[in-house]
Amino acid sequence: MNLSMTTGQKTFNVFNQIFLIALSVLCVLPLIHVLAISLSDKTAAAAGDVVLWPVHFTWQSYTYVLSKPEFMRAFWITIERVALGLLINMFLTILLAYPLSKEVRVFKYRTVYAWYFVLTILFSGGLIPTYMIVNQTHLLDTIWALIIPGAVPVFNVILLLNFFRGLPRELEEAAFVDGAKQWTVLWRLFVPLSMPALATIALFTIVGHWNAWFDGLIYMNKLEHYPLQSYLHTVIIKTDLAMQSARDLDSLSQVSERTSKAAQIFMGALPILIIYPFLQRFFVKGIVLGSVKE
C-alpha cells in the first residue's frame, strides 16, 4: 500500500492545521484576557490598558472574591450539584444502556424502548410543563431541582449502549457459563471494560452540570440557593451596591467592578480547566468507539 501523500493531501493538511491552530487561539485568547484583567490594578483595568498581560500585577481581586460568602456558597452548591449529578447520571445511564445493548432475542422490546428515548431528544415537554412538574413534586428551591429533571441524559445512554454492543459477546457467554447473573456481568465485566466511554460520559456530565445556569434561575427562588453559574449571571448583568455590606464596600474599594467580575469568572472556569486534561486522554477513544454502530 502506498502511504505517500499527494500534493493535494499535503496542502489540505497544512491548511487544516493552520485552521485548527487559529481556532484554538481564538478560544484561548478571551480566557487569557479575563485572567489578565483579574490580575491587574483596577485603574489599568478601568482605563482599558489590559490586553493579554496583567498591568500593575495584584491579587486584590482574588482576595476580595474569596472573602465573599455569596461566592463561596454558590461554589459549594455547584460542587454538591456536580457530585450528586455525576453519581446519579452515571448510575442511571449504565442501568439503561445495558439492557438496550442486548440483542432482540434477549430483550424483545429493545427497539421500542430505544426509539422512545430517542424521541425525548427530538420533542421535549417544554419549559412551562417542566416547571409545573418540578413545582408539583416539591423539588422547587432544592438541589434536586437541578439534578432530577436531567437525570437521564439520552445522548450519553446512546453513546454507552453502542460501546456495550462493541464488546465481545464471547466474554459475556463465558461469564454466564461460569454461573454469573446479569447484575454480575454488568458491574464486573461490562463496566470495567468500558472505562473510555464512561470517562467521556463523566466529562460530559461534569461540564454540563458545572456550566448550567438557566435552571438555577428558574427553579431557585432565593439568591443563596443559586449554583455558581447562576450567581455569576446575576453578578455580570447587574451590580446592586445597596445589597453590599460595609465590609464588602471596603473591600470593593481596593478593586474595581471589572477586575472582581473577571476574577469570579476565571475562578468559575478553573475547576473544569483542571479536570479536563485528566479525562481528555479517554475522550477520543470513548466518543469514537461509542458512536460506531454495528
N, C-alpha and C positions, 0 to 999 in steps of 0.2 A: 504494500500500500504506500502510495506516495504522500508523505507528510509535509512536503514543502508547500508553502502558501503562495498563492498567486499575488500579483501586484495589487489587484483589487482588494483581496483579503487583507493584505498588509495595510493598505490605505484605510480600509474600514476600521481595523484595529486601532490605528493611530488616532483617527477622529473619535472613535468610541471612547478611548482612554482620555482624550482631551475633554470630551463632553462630560464624562463621569467626574473627572477632577474638578472641572468648573462647577458642576452641580454640587459636589461635596463642599467646595469653598463657599458657595452661596448659602449652604445650610449652616456652616460653622460660623461664618462672619457675624451674623446677628447675636449669637451666643457670646462670642468674644467681645463684641461691642457692649453688651449688657454687663459682662464681667468687668470690663474696663471702667464703665460708669460707676459701678458699685464700689470700686476700689479707689475712686478719685475724690478729690476735695469737692465740697458742694458748690463752691464758686466756679470752679472749672467746669463742672457738670452743667450748671445752670447757664453758663456762657456758651455751651456747645463746643468746647475746646477738645473734648474727649472723643477719640475715634476708635482706635483699636489698642490703645495703650493707656494705662492709668496716668492721670496728671495730678501731681502732688499726692502721692500714694497715702492712703489711710484706711484703717479697719473700722472707722467710726460707724459706718452704715451697718456692718455685720454685728457690731456690739449693740447697736440700737435694736436691730431686728431680733437678736437672741434674747434681749431683755423684755420683749413684748409677750405677755402671756397669751394674747389672742393668737399670735402666730404659732407659738409652741403648742397651744391646744389644738389648733387646726392641723398642725403637723402630726400630732399624736393620733387624731381621729383618722387621718389618711393612712397612717401606719396600721392602725387597727382594721381599717377597711380593706387594705391590701392583704393582710394576713388572713382574715376571715374569708374574704372573697376568693383568694387563691385556694385555700383549703376546700371550700365548698364547690367552687367551679371545677377543680381538678377531680374531686371525688365523683361528682355527678357526670362529668364528661366521660370518665373512664367507665362508669357503670352503664352509660347509654351507648357508648361506642362499641363495647364488647359484644352485646347481643346483635347489634346491627351489622357487625362484621361477619356474622355466621352465614353459611350458605342457606339457600331457601329450604333445602331438605331438612335442615336442622331447626331453622326459625322460619316457619311458614309465612308469616306476615311481615317479614323483614322489609320488603319493598314498600308496603303500605305505610309502615311507621316512618321509613326514611323520607318518603315524599311528604308526609305530614309535617315533619320537622323542617324540610326544605321550604315548604310554603310559609312557615313562620318567618323566614328570612325575607320573602317577597312581600308579604302582607302582614303588617303589624296591627295591633289593636288601636293604635293612635295614642296621643298624649293624654287626652281627657279621660278615656276609659281606663287607661293605665293608672292615672292619678286616682280615679274613683276606687279602683281595686285596692291600691295601696292604702287609701284612707279607710275603706270598709274593713280591711284586715288589721287595722290599728298599727300599721307599720310607720305611719307618718311621724316625722320628727324622731325617728330612731335610726340606729346604724343599719338595721336590717332593711330599711327602705332603699339603701344604696347597694345592697347585695342581692336580696332575693329576686327582684324583677329581672335581673340579668344573670341568674344563677346557672342557666344552661346556655352557653354560647354555642349555637348550632354550627357555626363555621368551624370551631375547634373540634366539635364532635365528628364532622365530616373528615377533617384532616386526620384525626386519630383512627377512625374506623378504616380508612384507606391504608393507614400504616399497619393496623392489625391484620388486614387482609393480605398484606405482603409477607407476613411471617410464614415460615414453612409449616404446612399442615402436619408433616410427619412428627414434629415436636409435640404438637397437641395430641395426636393419636397415641404417641408413645406414653404420654402422661396419663391418658385415660386407661391404657392397658395396664399401667402400674397402679391403678386404683384411684387416681386423682379425680376430684369433682370439678365442676365449672368454676367455683369460687377459688379453688387452689390453682387451677390453670391460669385464671385471670391475674391473681396477685403474685404468684411465684414464677410464672412463665412469661405471660404477655407483658406485664408492666416492666419487669427488669430489662426485657429485650427492646422496649420502646422508649428508652431514655432520650434519644434525639428528638422524637416527636413530642414527648412530654415536656422537655426543656423549652421547646419552641412555643408550645401552648402556654406554659408557665410565663414565658416572656410576654406573650400577647396579653395574658390576664393581668400581670403586674402593671404593664404600661397602660392598659385600658382603665384599670381602677385608679391608678395614680393620676392620670390626666383628666378623668371625668370631673366635670364641674357643673353641668346643667342640672343633673338630677339633684345635686345638693341644694341648688337654688329653689327648686320647685317642691322638694319633699321635706326640707328643713324650715321650720318656722322661726327658729332662733339663731342669731348670729353665732352663738357659742357652740352650736351643733354643726356648723359648716365644716366640710373637709377642706383641705388646704387649697385646692384649685378654686373652689367656690369663694373661699375667703380672699384669695388673690384677685379674683374677678372684681369683688367689691372694692378692694384696695386700689385697683388700677383705674376703674371707671369713676371713682369719686373718693374724695378725702374730706371727711367731716371733722373739722377741728373742734367742734363743740363736743364731740364724743371722746376727745383725747383728755387724759388725766393730766394733772400738773407735772407729774414725773415724766409722762410721755412728751409734753411740750418742751420740758427742759432738755430731754434727750434729743428731740427733734431739732432743737436749735443748733446742735452740733453737726447735723447732717441736713441734706435737702430732701424734699419730697421725691425728687427724681432718683437720687442715689439710694434712698431707702427702698423704693419700689424695685429698682434694679437688683438690690441685694436679696429681696424677698423672692423675686422671680428666679434668680440664679440658684438660690437655696432650694426652691421648689423643684428645680430640674436636676439638681445634683445627685440625689439617690438613683435616679434612672441612669444617669451617665456612669455611675459606679457599677451598677448591676449589669448593664448591657454587655460589657466586654467578657464577663464570666459566662454568659449564656449564648454569646454570639457564635462560639465555635460549634454549637449544636444547631444553629439556626438554619443554615443552608441545607444540611443533610435532612433535618426534620421536615422542613417545608417542601423539599423536592420529593422525598420518598412518600410523604403523607399525601401529596397531591396527585400521585400517579395512580390511575385506576386500571384494574385488570380488565 
